[in-house]
Amino acid sequence: MIRTLVVDDDFRVSAIHAAYVGRVAGFEVVGQAGSVAATVEAVRELRPELLLLDVYLPDGSGLDLLRRLVAEAAGPRPDALMITAASDVASVRAAMQLGATGYLVKPFGFAALQERLGSYRELRDRVAALDPAADAAQAEVDALFSAARPSALPAVPAKGHSAPTLSLVLAALREARCDLSAAQVGEQTGVSRATAQRYLSYLVREGLVRLELKYGATGRPEHRYRVGGT
């Protein structure tokens, strides 16, 4: 389980985000903090591996907190996924320079956070699978950088396709980390098999999902889907 600390000055928003994290497999919320001072103390006591970090805090900036953690780190420090209303370029650039693993602008729904957390978990799994004493091949390096970036949805979904449902379908495939049928995607997202099939076909056309045909002994091949372009 990836130990996660939620940092937000609004306790209601913090509770919502903590509940979101609790719904994602492989993550557990070890605490919540509402200020820079409280976060520094929580990092020391709780040893989280990931911060869901707001920029605007009552006693300073989440970005300044990251700088402080970088400067004071005597060992591994927690990664940070920025979750904030600060959408200015300067804040985004600073977060990138400080090594934030992602940047999610408020307000957002569960599907968006689920996808970012899934990407982060996949990145950790890929790094853990590599031999630290060996040189990584270019394909492995490319895979790491690809895992760090969640698949982007089309800016404007085609008519008849909603962005939240597209996010849910894509997140279901990423969560599974294996190929799924339309029926399985429907079960995981709560939509009908026909609706799941329609959204999966659209994502295949957009190059965000790969269609694989699996042939049995008899009958038509089964359509299976996984995250990744054709």
Backbone hydrogen bonds, N-H to C=O, Kabsch-Sander energy under -0.5 kcal/mol:
donor,donor_aa,acceptor,acceptor_aa,energy
2,I,26,G,-3.1
3,R,1,M,-0.7
4,T,28,E,-2.8
5,L,50,L,-2.7
6,V,31,G,-2.2
7,V,5,L,-0.5
7,V,52,L,-3.2
8,D,6,V,-0.6
8,D,33,A,-2.2
9,D,56,Y,-0.5
11,F,9,D,-0.7
14,S,10,D,-2.7
15,A,11,F,-1.9
16,I,12,R,-1.8
17,H,13,V,-2.6
18,A,14,S,-2.4
19,A,15,A,-2.1
20,Y,16,I,-2.2
21,V,17,H,-2.5
22,G,18,A,-2.1
23,R,19,A,-0.7
23,R,20,Y,-1.5
24,V,21,V,-1.7
25,A,23,R,-0.5
27,F,24,V,-1.5
28,E,2,I,-2.2
30,V,4,T,-2.6
30,V,28,E,-0.6
31,G,4,T,-0.9
33,A,6,V,-2.6
39,T,35,S,-1.9
40,V,36,V,-2.6
41,E,37,A,-2.0
42,A,38,A,-2.3
43,V,39,T,-2.8
44,R,40,V,-1.7
45,E,41,E,-2.2
46,L,42,A,-3.3
47,R,42,A,-0.5
47,R,43,V,-1.2
49,E,3,R,-2.4
50,L,3,R,-1.9
51,L,79,D,-2.4
52,L,5,L,-2.6
53,L,51,L,-0.9
53,L,81,L,-2.0
54,D,7,V,-1.3
57,L,55,V,-0.8
57,L,60,G,-1.6
60,G,57,L,-1.5
62,G,55,V,-2.5
65,L,61,S,-2.0
66,L,62,G,-1.9
67,R,63,L,-2.1
68,R,64,D,-2.3
69,L,65,L,-2.5
70,V,66,L,-2.5
71,A,67,R,-2.4
72,E,68,R,-2.3
73,A,69,L,-1.2
79,D,49,E,-2.6
81,L,51,L,-3.2
82,M,80,A,-0.6
82,M,102,G,-2.2
83,I,53,L,-2.3
84,T,104,L,-2.0
87,S,85,A,-0.9
92,V,88,D,-2.0
93,R,89,V,-3.0
94,A,90,A,-2.4
95,A,91,S,-2.4
96,M,92,V,-2.1
97,Q,93,R,-2.5
98,L,94,A,-1.7
99,G,96,M,-1.5
100,A,95,A,-2.6
101,T,80,A,-2.7
102,G,80,A,-0.7
104,L,82,M,-3.2
105,V,103,Y,-0.5
106,K,84,T,-2.2
113,L,109,G,-1.6
114,Q,110,F,-3.1
115,E,111,A,-2.2
116,R,112,A,-1.8
117,L,113,L,-2.8
118,G,114,Q,-2.4
119,S,115,E,-2.2
120,Y,116,R,-2.3
121,R,117,L,-2.7
122,E,118,G,-2.4
123,L,119,S,-2.2
124,R,120,Y,-2.3
125,D,121,R,-2.5
126,R,122,E,-2.4
127,V,123,L,-2.4
128,A,124,R,-2.6
129,A,125,D,-1.4
130,L,126,R,-0.6
130,L,127,V,-1.1
134,A,131,D,-1.7
141,V,137,A,-2.3
142,D,138,Q,-2.9
143,A,139,A,-2.0
144,L,140,E,-1.9
145,F,141,V,-2.2
146,S,142,D,-2.2
147,A,143,A,-2.2
148,A,144,L,-1.4
149,R,146,S,-1.1
161,H,158,A,-1.9
166,L,162,S,-2.2
167,S,163,A,-2.4
168,L,164,P,-2.2
169,V,165,T,-2.6
170,L,166,L,-2.5
171,A,167,S,-2.7
172,A,168,L,-2.2
173,L,169,V,-1.7
174,R,170,L,-2.2
175,E,171,A,-2.8
176,A,172,A,-1.9
177,R,173,L,-1.6
178,C,173,L,-0.6
180,L,225,Y,-2.6
185,V,181,S,-2.2
186,G,182,A,-2.4
187,E,183,A,-2.1
188,Q,184,Q,-1.9
189,T,185,V,-1.8
190,G,186,G,-1.8
191,V,186,G,-1.0
196,A,192,S,-2.7
197,Q,193,R,-2.7
198,R,194,A,-2.0
199,Y,195,T,-2.4
200,L,196,A,-2.7
201,S,197,Q,-2.4
202,Y,198,R,-1.7
203,L,199,Y,-2.4
204,V,200,L,-2.2
205,R,201,S,-2.0
206,E,202,Y,-1.8
207,G,204,V,-1.2
208,L,203,L,-2.1
209,V,203,L,-1.3
210,R,226,R,-3.3
212,E,224,R,-3.2
214,K,212,E,-0.5
214,K,222,E,-2.5
215,Y,213,L,-0.5
222,E,214,K,-3.1
224,R,212,E,-2.8
224,R,222,E,-0.5
225,Y,180,L,-3.0
226,R,210,R,-1.8
228,G,208,L,-2.2
